[in-house]
Amino acid sequence: MKRLFVAIKISPDKEYLEAFRMLKAQFRHEKIKWVEEQNIHITLKFFGEMEENRIPEIDGVLRELAGETETFSFSLRNLGIFGSSYNPKVIWAGIEPYTKLSEIMKLLQDKLQVTGFEKDRQNTVPHLTLGRIKELKDKHLFQQILSQHKNIASEVLRVDRFFLYESILKKEGPVYLVLKTYILGGERVS
């Protein structure tokens, strides 16, 4: 069994990373599990635990998707939360424009469904998870700090590939291993 997901690796610009570090520093009093900078990614599809014999099926779908998808660009823009303001669960960065990414995610779901994978129950909202909230001591202060940083934005990011990852959960945090690389408009590299 392997814990699998498909994602776009994100390498934000220096200014965006500095703003992210400042946000984390201001929330140091809260219990938030931040995404490690080397692991920043946008998940296209999370499979979870999968039998290794399903990887060729997944690979076929991903090769087809990559071949049909042209390169595209977007920026990380604004911050938000999943959950309510009283019980936030995730801090995320928005994606603008998000239409192309949303189309790719829907197409992936459709192609996987044809091969027997169930569609995700929830609508997929393109976003970049920055942190998972474990516990908040001061919800009012949390909202104030989040509001101060809500207009955080990156430079334009160009997407020309995506990856099939294995996620290995360790006490120190997850380790992501690239199993396969897919070039948009082309063939799988590895």
FILO-338091 format. One line per 10 residues: number of its first residue (from 0); for each residue x negated, y negated, z negated of N, C-alpha, C, O, CB. Coordinates in steps of 0.02 Angstrom, whole numbers, plus 50000, padded with zeros to 5 digits. Each point is the difference from the previous one (the first is absolute). Glycine has a CB too. Layout:
residues N
NUM	X,Y,Z,X,Y,Z,X,Y,Z,X,Y,Z,X,Y,Z ~ ...
END
This chain:
residues 190
0	49958,50059,50000,50042,49941,50000,49956,49938,50000,49948,49996,49966,50144,50066,49972 ~ 49930,49889,50101,49966,49936,50002,50052,49945,49992,50056,50005,50025,49851,50041,50050 ~ 50074,49902,49888,50044,49942,49991,49984,49951,50057,49946,49971,50001,50060,50044,49870 ~ 50041,49976,50175,49986,49964,50062,50041,49936,50008,50056,49995,49975,49917,50114,50076 ~ 49997,49843,49984,50037,49941,50021,49968,49971,50062,49941,50012,50013,50095,49964,49869 ~ 50002,49985,50155,49976,49966,50060,49999,49926,49984,50048,49973,49972,49998,50117,50107 ~ 49899,49876,49938,49994,49930,49982,49955,49961,50047,49961,50028,50038,50058,50004,49844 ~ 49989,49902,50114,49957,49953,50034,49953,49973,49946,50023,49973,49950,50064,49997,50140 ~ 49849,50037,49921,49950,49972,49954,49998,49925,50009,49997,49975,50057,49934,50132,49945 ~ 50070,49856,49943,50000,49927,50002,49935,49974,49971,49979,50021,49946,50147,49976,50046
10	49843,49957,50043,49940,49966,49976,50014,49925,50000,49983,49965,50048,49939,50127,49996 ~ 50108,49883,49902,50017,49929,49998,49937,49956,50000,49946,50023,49982,50160,50005,49956 ~ 49903,49910,50082,49945,49952,50001,49978,49982,49929,50035,50014,49951,50007,49941,50158 ~ 49900,50014,49887,49968,49984,49936,50046,49957,49956,50006,50012,49940,49882,49994,50116 ~ 50144,49943,49974,50044,49956,49961,50059,50037,49971,50020,49988,49943,49945,49917,50130 ~ 50063,50142,49965,50057,50038,49975,49977,50044,49942,50035,50005,49949,50018,49995,50166 ~ 49890,50032,49891,49974,50042,49946,49986,49959,49938,50011,50023,49944,49940,50056,50140 ~ 50023,49860,49925,49988,49956,49942,50066,49983,49965,50003,50000,49939,49894,49953,50118 ~ 50154,50032,49982,50066,49984,49971,50029,50062,49964,50031,49993,49947,49989,49922,50144 ~ 49969,50144,49938,50023,50063,49969,49964,50010,49932,50031,50019,49951,49992,50031,50164
20	49912,49938,49884,49961,50007,49938,50024,49951,49947,50003,50017,49941,49898,50022,50126 ~ 50116,49900,49954,50024,49949,49953,50068,50022,49972,50013,49992,49940,49925,49918,50124 ~ 50105,50117,49978,50064,50025,49978,49991,50055,49948,50032,49999,49947,50019,49973,50164 ~ 49905,50075,49903,49986,50055,49953,49973,49973,49934,50020,50023,49946,49957,50054,50150 ~ 49980,49873,49907,49971,49972,49939,50054,49966,49957,49998,50005,49939,49893,49978,50122 ~ 50155,49984,49971,50054,49967,49963,50048,50050,49968,50035,49984,49952,49955,49918,50125 ~ 50012,50158,49950,50044,50052,49973,49962,50051,49957,50025,50054,49986,50049,49932,50113 ~ 49865,49996,49880,49959,50048,49962,50032,50022,49935,49984,50053,49973,49916,49894,50077 ~ 50146,50013,49923,50035,50017,49937,50058,50049,50011,50029,50025,49952,49939,49862,50004 ~ 50048,50127,50106,50056,50045,50016,49973,50068,50022,49943,50007,50022,50129,49895,50010
30	49971,50148,49963,49981,50068,50023,50024,50009,50072,50056,50020,50013,49951,50026,49868 ~ 49947,49939,50165,50013,50005,50072,49944,50041,50030,49941,49986,49989,50121,49902,50015 ~ 49956,50163,50035,49951,50041,50035,49991,49969,50069,50042,50008,50044,49990,50098,49892 ~ 49912,49859,50073,49986,49965,50063,49970,50047,50051,49964,50047,49983,50019,49847,49954 ~ 50033,50094,50126,49969,50038,50054,49927,49978,50004,49985,49940,49999,50125,50069,50066 ~ 49846,50040,49939,49928,49985,50008,49989,49968,50069,50031,50020,50049,49936,50077,49873 ~ 49989,49853,50080,49990,49964,50063,49981,50046,50057,50021,49989,50057,49945,49912,49877 ~ 49994,50150,50053,49979,50046,50054,50058,50046,50022,49995,50033,50051,49887,49964,49903 ~ 50172,50004,50008,50058,50043,50016,50060,49961,50027,50054,50028,50007,49907,50049,49905 ~ 50031,49859,50103,50057,49960,50023,50024,50027,50067,49961,50006,50048,49996,49891,49890
40	50107,50119,50064,50029,50028,50062,50075,49988,50001,50031,49984,49950,49879,50104,50054 ~ 50118,49919,50055,50073,49998,50009,50021,50071,50018,49980,50026,50052,50021,49851,49985 ~ 50040,50152,49921,50024,50068,50012,50053,50000,50055,50050,49964,49996,49925,50067,49884 ~ 50015,50010,50170,50050,50010,50053,50046,50057,49982,50060,49998,50015,49860,49959,50071 ~ 50053,50095,49881,50040,50057,49979,49962,50037,49944,49941,50017,50008,50112,49994,50108 ~ 49982,50001,49829,49972,50040,49946,50031,50069,50004,50061,50007,49996,49920,49891,49930 ~ 49978,50153,50082,50025,50069,50004,50003,50034,49932,50044,50040,49987,49909,49966,50128 ~ 50000,49977,49842,49994,50036,49936,49964,50066,50012,49961,50007,50047,50144,49940,49910 ~ 49906,50100,49999,49967,50066,50004,50025,50038,50062,50060,50011,50008,49928,49992,49865 ~ 49965,50016,50169,50018,50035,50062,49956,50062,50007,49941,50000,49981,50095,49892,50074
50	49993,50160,49974,49960,50059,50018,49953,49980,50056,50018,49962,50045,50076,50118,49921 ~ 49845,49945,50032,49950,49981,50050,50020,50022,50070,49979,49969,50049,49933,50040,49863 ~ 50129,50043,50094,50021,50022,50066,50048,49952,50035,50017,50009,50058,49967,50108,49902 ~ 50039,49831,50003,50044,49949,50031,49959,49943,50031,50027,49959,50037,50062,50070,49880 ~ 49846,49968,50068,49959,49946,50025,49999,49997,50076,50003,49945,50028,49927,50065,49870 ~ 50065,50046,50138,50001,49996,50074,50065,49969,50027,49998,49963,50049,49928,50137,49954 ~ 50131,49915,49965,50064,49969,50020,49996,49924,49991,50018,49961,50045,50044,50144,49923 ~ 49915,49875,49974,49995,49929,49984,49951,49967,50049,50014,49946,50026,50011,50076,49852 ~ 49919,50010,50134,49950,49974,50046,50029,49989,50070,49986,49949,50031,49925,50111,49903 ~ 50129,49987,50089,50031,49993,50066,50045,49938,50004,49997,49963,50049,49998,50161,49965
60	50045,49867,49935,50045,49941,49998,49959,49936,49997,50016,49952,50035,50072,50117,49907 ~ 49859,49930,50017,49961,49939,49992,49960,49984,50064,49993,49941,50017,49998,50083,49860 ~ 49984,50027,50158,49966,49988,50064,50048,49969,50050,49983,49953,50036,49940,50143,49941 ~ 50138,49932,50025,50051,49974,50047,50017,49927,49982,50003,49958,50044,50044,50159,49971 ~ 49964,49870,49921,50017,49932,49978,49944,49951,50017,50013,49946,50026,50056,50102,49881 ~ 49869,49971,50079,49943,49956,50015,49995,49985,50074,49986,49943,50020,49954,50103,49880 ~ 50071,50005,50142,49996,49991,50072,50053,49953,50027,49990,49968,50052,49963,50145,49955 ~ 50104,49884,49959,50056,49958,50022,50000,49930,49969,50042,49959,50017,50024,50144,49998 ~ 49886,49883,49941,50001,49938,49962,49941,49956,50019,49942,50022,49999,50115,50036,49906 ~ 49957,49880,50112,49948,49952,50017,49973,49967,49936,50034,50000,49948,50019,49978,50165
70	49887,49995,49891,49973,49964,49943,50046,49941,49984,50036,49975,50043,49844,50059,49988 ~ 50118,49944,49906,50042,49944,49980,49966,49964,49942,49950,50024,49973,50155,50035,50065 ~ 49922,49884,49943,49971,49959,49947,50054,49976,49952,50059,49995,50019,49849,49970,50058 ~ 50072,50020,49863,50044,49970,49950,49957,49967,49947,49939,50007,49999,50152,50080,50023 ~ 49942,49877,49933,49967,49971,49942,50034,50025,49937,50060,50016,50001,49906,49881,50065 ~ 49997,50107,49880,50029,50012,49935,50024,49932,49975,49962,49952,50000,49963,50150,49974 ~ 50138,49894,50005,50027,49936,49983,50052,50007,49944,50047,50039,50005,49933,49920,50112 ~ 50009,50003,49830,50046,49995,49943,49995,50062,49955,49974,50052,50020,50102,49878,50050 ~ 49949,50063,49871,50003,50055,49951,50073,50012,49980,50041,49954,50002,49843,50019,49956 ~ 50130,50088,50024,50067,50017,49975,49995,50058,49953,49946,50026,49987,50107,49931,50118
80	50005,50064,49870,50003,50058,49956,50055,50047,50023,50050,49979,50029,49907,49952,49875 ~ 50032,50133,50083,50053,50049,50005,50024,50012,49929,49960,50000,49953,49993,50055,50153 ~ 50112,49954,49886,50030,50003,49934,50031,49932,49987,49996,49955,50042,49921,50133,49916 ~ 50113,49905,49985,50032,49936,49983,49950,49955,49965,49946,50022,49980,50165,50034,50011 ~ 49906,49880,50002,49956,49954,49964,49995,50020,49927,49951,49983,49966,50079,49924,50113 ~ 50020,50129,49896,49998,50024,49931,49960,50064,49993,49974,50016,49946,50136,49931,50036 ~ 49885,50090,50072,49965,50064,49998,49961,50012,50065,50015,50046,50037,50074,50001,49885 ~ 49861,49909,50091,49962,50008,50063,49958,50063,49998,49974,50020,49947,50024,49856,50068 ~ 49995,50156,50042,49962,50064,50005,49937,49993,50042,49948,50031,49984,50159,50030,50004 ~ 49896,49899,50066,49945,49995,50047,49990,49928,50021,50049,49964,50011,49973,50153,50031
90	49916,49861,49962,49983,49935,50030,49976,50015,50071,49956,50041,50010,50012,49906,49877 ~ 50062,50018,50161,49983,50013,50070,49986,49936,50038,50021,49946,49980,50048,50157,50016 ~ 49894,49904,50058,49988,49946,50047,50043,50012,50062,50006,50057,50024,49875,49925,49934 ~ 50149,49965,50067,50041,50006,50060,49958,50001,50063,49940,49984,49998,50152,49958,49942 ~ 49939,50076,50115,49966,50006,50065,50039,49957,50050,50061,50007,50007,49896,50111,49966 ~ 50007,49838,50061,50032,49957,50050,49957,49998,50063,49940,49988,49995,50114,49943,49914 ~ 49974,50079,50149,50067,50027,50009,50001,50074,49984,49950,50035,50008,50074,49878,50080 ~ 50032,50112,49889,50005,50070,49979,50037,50044,50051,50003,50061,49991,49995,49900,49892 ~ 50030,50009,50170,50042,50037,50047,49963,50059,50032,50027,50055,50001,50034,49839,50021 ~ 49879,50096,50003,49963,50053,50033,49985,50057,49952,50009,50059,50017,49940,49857,50061
100	50030,50067,49862,49986,50051,49950,50063,50039,49981,49998,50061,49992,49908,49868,49964 ~ 50148,50036,50038,50064,50032,49984,50021,50048,50056,50024,50055,49986,50010,49844,49948 ~ 49956,50081,50129,50016,50043,50057,49957,50063,49999,50025,50055,50013,50007,49844,50054 ~ 49903,50094,49918,49955,50057,49997,50022,50049,49945,50000,50060,50011,49906,49868,50032 ~ 50112,50045,49899,50021,50043,49945,50064,50038,50016,50006,50059,49984,49940,49860,49936 ~ 50100,50047,50113,50063,50033,50020,49987,50053,50053,50027,50055,49995,50037,49841,49979 ~ 49895,50089,50075,49983,50048,50052,49965,50062,49971,50015,50056,50020,49975,49849,50062 ~ 49966,50084,49870,49967,50055,49966,50051,50045,49965,49997,50061,50006,49900,49868,49979 ~ 50149,50040,49979,50053,50038,49965,50040,50042,50051,50013,50059,49988,49994,49851,49922 ~ 50011,50059,50146,50040,50035,50051,49962,50059,50029,50027,50054,50008,50031,49838,50019
110	49878,50097,49990,49959,50053,50029,49989,50058,49951,50001,50058,50019,49943,49856,50053 ~ 50046,50069,49865,49991,50052,49949,50064,50040,49989,49998,50060,49988,49914,49869,49957 ~ 50145,50037,50058,50064,50034,49990,50011,50053,50054,50027,50054,49985,50021,49842,49962 ~ 49932,50090,50114,50006,50049,50055,49961,50063,49984,50021,50055,50020,49993,49851,50062 ~ 49930,50088,49882,49959,50059,49984,50020,50032,49934,49966,50046,49976,49941,49902,50088 ~ 50148,50027,49905,50024,50032,49940,49987,49965,49934,50017,50026,49947,49968,50076,50115 ~ 49983,49840,49940,49990,49962,49939,50061,49957,49986,50030,49971,50045,49845,50027,49975 ~ 50145,49999,49917,50057,49959,49982,49981,49927,50001,49944,49981,49983,50102,50112,49947 ~ 50003,49865,50090,49989,49928,49998,49998,49977,49928,50032,50030,49956,50024,49955,50156 ~ 49907,49961,49875,50001,49971,49934,50070,49975,49984,50035,49976,50044,49843,49991,49966
120	50142,50040,49927,50068,49981,49980,50009,49924,50001,50054,49975,50018,49952,50128,49912 ~ 49943,49861,50050,50005,49927,49996,49977,49969,50065,49959,50028,50036,50024,49976,49840 ~ 50043,49936,50138,49974,49962,50057,49928,49982,49986,49983,49980,49944,50132,49975,50083 ~ 49844,50052,50022,49929,49986,49993,49990,49925,50012,50016,49975,50054,49951,50143,49981 ~ 50005,49848,49916,49985,49929,50005,49925,49992,50006,49964,50017,49954,50140,49951,49979 ~ 49872,50006,50124,49927,49991,50007,49974,49952,49947,50024,49944,49994,49985,50077,50130 ~ 49943,50002,49838,49970,49960,49946,49932,50029,49982,49983,50056,50019,50132,49912,49937 ~ 49847,49994,50007,49937,50022,49974,50005,50002,49924,50008,49947,49968,49928,50005,50132 ~ 50061,50107,49871,50002,50006,49927,49934,49975,49971,49946,50023,50019,50135,50076,49988 ~ 49924,49854,49946,49941,49973,49967,49991,50029,49930,49944,50013,49977,50068,49882,50089
130	50044,50116,49900,49995,50026,49932,50065,50032,49978,50055,49981,50020,49862,49932,49954 ~ 50076,50138,49983,50058,50035,49971,50004,49980,49926,49952,50009,49962,50038,50089,50120 ~ 50067,49876,49899,50009,49974,49932,50018,50056,49953,50050,50035,50009,49986,49854,50037 ~ 49922,50120,49904,50011,50052,49949,50040,49972,49942,50046,50033,49974,49847,50025,50059 ~ 50089,49881,49945,50034,49969,49944,49984,49925,50000,49943,49980,50014,50052,50127,49918 ~ 50055,49852,50053,49990,49928,49995,50013,49977,49928,50051,50018,49970,49982,49966,50151 ~ 49921,49978,49852,50009,49972,49933,50038,49935,50002,50039,49985,49955,49854,50069,50009 ~ 50097,49907,50089,50031,49934,50006,50028,49991,50070,49966,49979,50046,49954,49973,49868 ~ 50144,50064,50093,50032,49998,50066,50006,49929,50027,49996,49988,50060,50068,50115,49910 ~ 49947,49850,49985,50005,49930,50021,49933,49976,50029,49999,49969,50053,50090,50010,49858
140	49857,50034,50054,49933,49982,50024,49984,50036,50065,49970,49972,50045,49993,50007,49836 ~ 50058,50084,50124,49990,50039,50061,50032,49964,50059,49968,49992,50052,50030,50115,49882 ~ 50064,49871,50058,50035,49965,50054,49966,49934,50018,49995,49981,50058,50113,50071,49904 ~ 49867,49912,49987,49965,49937,50012,49937,50011,50041,49988,49965,50049,50058,49989,49843 ~ 49914,50094,50088,49937,50014,50035,50014,50023,50071,49967,49978,50048,49977,50052,49844 ~ 50105,50014,50116,50017,50025,50067,50023,49942,50044,49982,49997,50059,50051,50114,49892 ~ 50005,49844,50021,50024,49942,50037,49942,49955,50023,50002,49972,50055,50106,50033,49880 ~ 49841,49988,50022,49942,49959,50017,49962,50029,50060,49968,49963,50038,50023,50003,49842 ~ 50012,50100,50128,49962,50034,50053,50043,50022,50059,49975,50033,50045,49946,50005,49867 ~ 50143,49945,50087,50046,50029,50050,49983,49983,50072,50019,50037,50046,50067,49956,49868
150	49878,49952,50097,49984,49980,50070,49933,50027,50024,49974,49976,50051,50094,49923,49931 ~ 49903,50148,49983,49937,50031,50021,50007,50026,50072,50050,50030,50017,49922,50002,49862 ~ 49976,49956,50161,50004,50021,50070,49930,50019,50025,49950,49972,49978,50150,49953,50042 ~ 49898,50122,50026,49937,50021,50030,49993,49970,50069,50047,49971,50027,49955,50136,49907 ~ 49938,49901,50093,49990,49985,50071,50037,50054,50040,50025,50048,49972,49861,49895,50006 ~ 50116,50048,50087,50033,50050,50043,49959,50064,50000,49939,49999,50009,50110,49910,50064 ~ 49985,50147,49917,49968,50066,49999,50020,50038,50063,50060,50004,50016,49939,49999,49857 ~ 49953,50023,50163,50014,50038,50062,50000,50074,49984,49954,50025,49967,49993,49884,50105 ~ 50104,50125,49951,50006,50072,49988,49989,50037,50065,50035,49989,50050,50046,49992,49855 ~ 49868,50063,50095,49986,50039,50060,49995,50075,49986,49985,50039,50045,49955,49862,50001
160	50074,50118,49891,49998,50071,49982,50038,50012,49935,50013,49953,49962,49875,50059,50096 ~ 50128,50051,49931,50027,50020,49935,49970,50068,49983,49966,50031,50041,50141,49904,49977 ~ 49905,50088,49921,49965,50059,49974,50048,50048,49965,50050,49979,49971,49848,49952,50016 ~ 50085,50133,50017,50032,50050,49958,49952,50011,49941,49942,50019,50009,50121,50038,50089 ~ 49962,49930,49842,49959,50005,49940,50022,50058,49956,50058,50020,50000,49923,49856,50004 ~ 49970,50151,49960,50015,50044,49944,49987,49958,49937,49948,49968,49995,50021,50141,50069 ~ 50078,49891,49890,49993,49964,49937,49984,50051,49946,50038,50046,49987,50043,49863,50050 ~ 49861,50082,49931,49980,50043,49946,50005,49960,49935,49965,49951,49991,49956,50117,50084 ~ 50124,49953,49882,50012,49963,49938,49948,50019,49948,49990,50058,49984,50132,49937,50042 ~ 49844,49954,49948,49950,50008,49948,50017,49954,49943,50038,49952,50008,49873,50081,50076
170	50060,49981,49858,50013,49959,49941,49982,49927,50012,50036,49955,49977,49943,50146,49951 ~ 49966,49887,50108,49977,49932,50013,50043,49964,50052,49996,49939,50007,49888,50098,49965 ~ 50157,50000,50064,50041,49972,50053,49997,50044,50062,49958,50046,50003,50023,49838,49953 ~ 50061,50104,50093,50002,50043,50059,49938,49991,50044,49972,49945,50005,50152,50050,49991 ~ 49857,50059,50037,49947,49999,50051,50035,50017,50065,50035,50050,50005,49871,49984,49913 ~ 50083,49925,50133,50032,50010,50065,49948,50026,50049,49950,49966,50013,50135,49944,49963 ~ 49927,50149,50052,49956,50029,50051,50034,49995,50067,50058,50021,50008,49890,50057,49908 ~ 50017,49895,50133,50027,49997,50068,49995,50070,50031,49945,50028,50006,50021,49850,50008 ~ 50092,50150,50004,50001,50065,50034,49997,49991,50076,49966,50038,50035,50100,50011,49869 ~ 49970,49900,50120,50002,49988,50073,50009,49926,50012,50032,49964,49962,50016,50151,50059
180	49923,49862,50034,50005,49930,50021,50036,49997,50067,49987,50041,50044,49906,49929,49894 ~ 50152,49982,50070,50039,49993,50061,49991,49929,50027,50014,49951,49965,50070,50135,49995 ~ 49893,49909,50102,49991,49935,50033,50063,49982,50037,50026,50041,50038,49849,49978,49973 ~ 50151,49921,49978,50061,49978,50034,49988,49994,50074,49950,49971,50022,50088,49969,49875 ~ 50009,50087,50142,49994,49999,50072,49951,50052,50026,49983,50001,50059,50044,49879,49938 ~ 49950,50165,49958,49951,50049,50021,50006,50065,49962,50053,50017,49975,49872,49890,50054 ~ 50022,50129,49968,49998,50066,49969,49971,49997,49930,49970,49950,49980,50019,50102,50133 ~ 50022,50001,49850,49971,50008,49934,49924,50000,50007,49973,50031,50046,50128,50034,49912 ~ 49864,49902,49997,49927,49998,50001,49970,50061,49966,49954,50031,50026,50050,49844,49975 ~ 50022,50141,49939,49970,50056,49963,50054,50042,49967,49984,50049,49966,49914,49883,50014
END
